[in-house]
Amino acid sequence: MTSITHRLLLGFGLTTAASLAVGQPAGRDPLAPLPQGAVQAQPSPGLPPRFASANLQGRLNGLGRGFNGTAGISVVSLSDGWQADYNATTLFPQQSCSKLWVAITAMDAVDRGRISLNDRVTLGRDDLTLFHQPISSKILGNGGHTTTLGALLFTAITESDNTANDKLMRSIGGPQAVRDMIAAKNLGSIRFYEGERALQSKIAGLIWSQSYSIGDAFYKARGALPASVRKASFERYIADPYDGAAPHSVALALARLKKGELLSAASTQRLLATMGSTKTGALRVRAALKPGWKWSHKTGTGQNFQGRVGGINDIGILTAPDGANYAMSIMTVPNKTDGASQDLMQAVTRAVIADHEARRGF
């Protein structure tokens, strides 16, 4: 008897996380062991599951088992009411996928009248972060940069700009506001840390210094650490990620977002349209789309330590030409930087598309 279970996506008119609770424990496949010390999220009790097709579930199992590393896969059919999982209650590093929760928190604040996306903010040198931050050229080139919260949100999602994301996060109440949103909306096994600067520093074995935000200062500080310190910090993060999320919970949260259960209709439409403009991850899910299919998503990519990446992810809403929607969360920690994560994401996407076409007699 397989340890992978299928769950009913409740919520045809239901609006609480309890109504979206899983039917049975999502037992981990015995051929996909957790990393040493990794945290296993706990699903909630609920109603009996509907089932994905045996062909699709078998394909996901095979892809997950064959992956060189650790993979978690969760697919929710919003049209047919099933959820298919592989190793989907394990907490995986989110990396920039966590920017989605910042965006939802911001849009929720808009819905509550606390902020407007037209509110203007000014970014200075002290707002700079690290790694990918295209907005830094505007800040440094002009001695500061004034923009809107809406522009920050768009840049954070579509370009995965770390500085735009952290400034947006601080402007809406900081990391605790994001954690409060996750808890208030009962999104399940999803963690949020202190923003990109603090997260990336801790993964590397450092404590953030604003001096790291310019040039290669962060890389020099990280490179000066003993390899044993970096290894211990990296492995500790992989085993118990500070920004960890269970693919099962992420997929259900995406399904609820698409169904309009998390935000107002206008905010839902705006956020999904923004996700549809995402530029990152061309070789992930998007590379496997057939003509007429659409992918509104957020990617995440972690630091590379000795050829191992602390998280390569793609999460979002897959839409068929006939309007059917699938929430998908594919999260990985590969053993090598050889493209295996991208290959897995493409294979999962092709499997979902093939299953959709088979169900509808295409």
NORLINBEL-V14520 format. One record per residue. NEAR is the number of other ideal C-beta (glycine too) atoms within 10 Angstrom. Layout:
near=NEAR
near=NEAR
//
This chain:
near=3
near=11
near=14
near=20
near=19
near=22
near=30
near=19
near=25
near=22
near=19
near=9
near=8
near=14
near=13
near=13
near=20
near=12
near=17
near=27
near=18
near=27
near=19
near=13
near=14
near=28
near=16
near=20
near=18
near=9
near=12
near=20
near=11
near=14
near=15
near=8
near=10
near=18
near=18
near=16
near=20
near=12
near=23
near=15
near=10
near=16
near=12
near=9
near=18
near=16
near=17
near=23
near=16
near=9
near=12
near=23
near=22
near=15
near=22
near=28
near=21
near=14
near=19
near=24
near=14
near=14
near=23
near=14
near=17
near=20
near=29
near=29
near=28
near=30
near=28
near=31
near=23
near=20
near=15
near=15
near=16
near=20
near=28
near=30
near=31
near=27
near=31
near=33
near=23
near=26
near=25
near=34
near=28
near=29
near=26
near=25
near=26
near=27
near=25
near=25
near=26
near=26
near=27
near=22
near=24
near=28
near=26
near=21
near=20
near=23
near=16
near=9
near=7
near=12
near=18
near=12
near=17
near=10
near=13
near=10
near=16
near=11
near=21
near=12
near=13
near=8
near=22
near=21
near=26
near=22
near=16
near=18
near=22
near=13
near=25
near=22
near=10
near=14
near=21
near=15
near=9
near=10
near=8
near=13
near=20
near=11
near=17
near=14
near=21
near=19
near=18
near=28
near=24
near=22
near=21
near=28
near=29
near=17
near=18
near=26
near=25
near=26
near=27
near=29
near=27
near=28
near=27
near=26
near=26
near=15
near=16
near=24
near=16
near=14
near=20
near=10
near=20
near=24
near=16
near=15
near=22
near=21
near=11
near=11
near=21
near=17
near=22
near=23
near=23
near=25
near=20
near=24
near=19
near=18
near=23
near=27
near=22
near=16
near=27
near=23
near=20
near=17
near=26
near=24
near=19
near=18
near=10
near=20
near=12
near=13
near=10
near=23
near=22
near=13
near=9
near=10
near=14
near=22
near=13
near=10
near=17
near=22
near=11
near=9
near=14
near=9
near=10
near=9
near=14
near=19
near=14
near=12
near=20
near=20
near=16
near=15
near=23
near=24
near=15
near=14
near=25
near=17
near=26
near=25
near=32
near=29
near=30
near=27
near=26
near=32
near=30
near=29
near=28
near=30
near=25
near=27
near=25
near=20
near=19
near=14
near=19
near=22
near=21
near=14
near=9
near=11
near=21
near=20
near=12
near=19
near=22
near=18
near=11
near=20
near=21
near=16
near=11
near=20
near=10
near=18
near=23
near=11
near=14
near=25
near=25
near=20
near=14
near=21
near=16
near=13
near=5
near=9
near=18
near=15
near=22
near=21
near=26
near=28
near=24
near=26
near=22
near=25
near=20
near=11
near=19
near=8
near=10
near=17
near=21
near=22
near=25
near=28
near=30
near=30
near=25
near=31
near=22
near=25
near=20
near=19
near=13
near=11
near=7
near=15
near=18
near=27
near=25
near=26
near=29
near=32
near=31
near=27
near=24
near=23
near=14
near=12
near=12
near=11
near=12
near=18
near=27
near=20
near=19
near=24
near=28
near=20
near=18
near=28
near=25
near=15
near=22
near=24
near=18
near=15
near=21
near=23
near=14
near=12
near=14
near=11
near=5
near=11
//
